[in-house]
Amino acid sequence: MGFGLGASIAIGGAGIAVALAGATPAAAATDADQVRAVLEGMNTSYNRADYDKFSTHLCSEMREAAGFEAGWYASRKSDGPTRITVNSVVVVGDGAVANVRFEAADHTETLDVDFVRENASWKACRYHGGQTV
């Protein structure tokens, strides 16, 4: 279960975290590029087991959810390093949905990750759906 998906806060299903080298969201040109950069930053932080950096990419609701941090560490321990493929990003106003394939050593899953624009930055706020491969 990557990206701390074992926590509550409207996070459905299991997930896996990601592994792409990280551009920063501020360097990206379009909203979709910024969302992709956030995912890359999340993955880099996840693979380094750096919760403090990872949490900067989360909306306040998810970041402050009871048990989220503990669930994140448990997911990181069980997943090990992970990789992602961003299949698509759809942006509508101050919201976006990224369809992401997460790969860990022993499982793969595709999830939708909801984003919100919070304080002028894109933040991941919910994981849902997807199919296990």
N, C-alpha and C positions, 0 to 999 in steps of 0.2 A: 504494500500500500504506500505509494509515494506521495510526495508533496503534503504529507500529513493528512491524508484523506480519511483516516480512522476517526477523526474528530467529528463532533456533531455539526452544527450550523449548516443545515440543508445540503449536506454533502452525501450524495447517493452513491452506493457501490464502492468497490475497491478501486484504487488507482495506483499508478506508478509514477515516480518522478522522472526527471528528464536530464539530458546531457548534451547541451550545445554550448559552445564558447559564447561569451556574452557581449553583445553590443549593449549600449545603454539606451533606455527608452528616449532620452532627450536627443540622441543622435539620429533617430529614425525620422524619415520624411513624412509619411502618411500615418493616419491613425492605425491602420492595419499593421504597418511596419513597427509602430510603437508597441502594439500588443505583442507582436512576435518577439520584439526585443525584451519585453517584460518576461515572457516565457523563457527565453534564453537566460536571462538573469536569475530567474527562479531555479532553473536547472543547474546552473553553475554553482549557486549557493547550496542547493540540495546535495550535489555531489561532493561538495567540500564540507558537508555537515555543519554549515554556518546558518543556524536558525535566525540569528539577529539580522543578517543581510537578507535572508529569504523573506522574513516577515515584512520587510520594507516594501515588498511587491504585493502585499495583501490588503484588501479593504479592511477598514476598522472592525466591521462586524465579524469577519472571519478571524482576524488576528486576536480579538478579545474573547472569542468563544471559549467557554469552559472546556478544558481538556485538549484544546487544539495543539498546543505546543508539545504536550506529552505524546499525543498521537503522531505528531510529525516525527519526533525522535524514534518512536517505535517503527514507523514506516521506513525511515531511513536505514535503521538497523537491519530490517528484513529485506529491503530491496538491494542494498549495495548501490554501486554506480548505475545510473540509468541514462537513457537517450530518448529524445523526442523527435517526432516529425510533425510539423504543423501542417495539417491537411488543408485548412481554410480558416479565414478570419472574416467575419461579417460585422461591420460597424453600423449602428443606427443611433445617431445622436451621441448621447453620453453613455451608451452601452455597447458592448461587443460580445460576440461568442466566437471562440476559437475551437475548432475540432482538432484534437491532438492525439496522436498515437504515442503511448508511453511504452518503453521497453526496458525491462529489468532482466537479470540473468535467467530467472525461472518463469517469467510470465510477461505477456503483452496485453495491453488494453487500449481501446480508443474511447476517449471521453470528450464531452463538451465542457469548456471552461468559460464561465461567464465573467466578464470584466465590467467595471464601472469606472467612470472618470471621477476621481476623488482628489480634490485640491489640485486640479489641473494635470493629474497624472493617472495613467491607466493602472488599475489594481485588480488582481484576480479576486473573485468574491464567491465563487460556487463551482463545484464539479458535479456533473450529472450525466446520466445516460451512458452510452458507449457499449462496446461489445468486447468480450474477452476473446482473444485468439489463442 
